[in-house]
Amino acid sequence: MNTRNSPRCLLRLVAHGLFGWTLIAALSASAAVVTNVMVVDFAFNPASVTVNVNDQVKWSWNCNFQHSTTDSFWDSGLHNGTTFTYTNQFPSAGNFPYECSLHHFIGSVTVQGAVNLPPTVTITNPPNGAVLSAPATVVIMAAASDSDGSVTNVQFLQGAATLTNRTSVPYSVTVSNLAPGGYGFSAVASDNAGAKATNAISVSVVTPVAIVLSNPKRVSGTNFQFNYSANVGLRYAVQRSADLSAWNPLGTNTAASNPVAFVHTNATASPGFYRVGRLPNP
């Protein structure tokens, strides 16, 4: 066939807005996916494809006329028939239209950038809704991770005010001398691609009441009960001793009322002493 007189279709990339773009004709070992496009007479099938960054598009000739993929970005040479293929890898995101320079039918390749998953962050101490005794000193601790990258920073805030930034574990900050009132704390984790995630908690600080034991009574042959004054939400430990020397723990609880009614089950009939102490803030 005389190629000079034959109808020819020049497949080329339309260069609008593509300054600096480089197309790689050689196959790359890192390409994960190859998308196929048929070059038929006067059409690309499919005319538009969507791929991810570093994926490849493979054009396969199935036509009677000679066609090429020649442009300033690539040159496949002139071919026809059903055996020739040409592959390009797309290393950058964007939309890349192309056309047959002779017949002007068009196609396009849309290259999607990799989706960055945000990090995760959780404040692990104190628990959300915790009640603390004033003046409160508490360590705010957080756990943060990123499934497709790395955590670069964890910012701690009290309300809208920044307390500190941590770039490595442990992610924590100590807050001291909190007066009675309500407080909000948050941790904001950032990853290496700029995505962020936030976890927030609220805590209450109360003035602790004096612990007073009252109303002792044996409610059954083995159960002994008494009340003690407490702040709802604070934690208390109860102990018993037979001689005011060695103290045995009976239980630890978070007060749900004031006063708290404590029952010592399986209490012996022998005399004993009880004491209640408020536990430190977490």
Helices and strands as residue ranges (DSSP letters): E 8-13, E 34-40, E 43-45, E 48-52, E 56-61, E 63-68, E 79-81, E 85-89, E 94-100, E 106-112, E 120-125, E 131-133, E 136-145, E 151-158, E 161-166, E 171-178, E 181-191, E 196-206, E 213-218, E 224-228, E 235-241, E 248-254, E 260-264, E 273-278
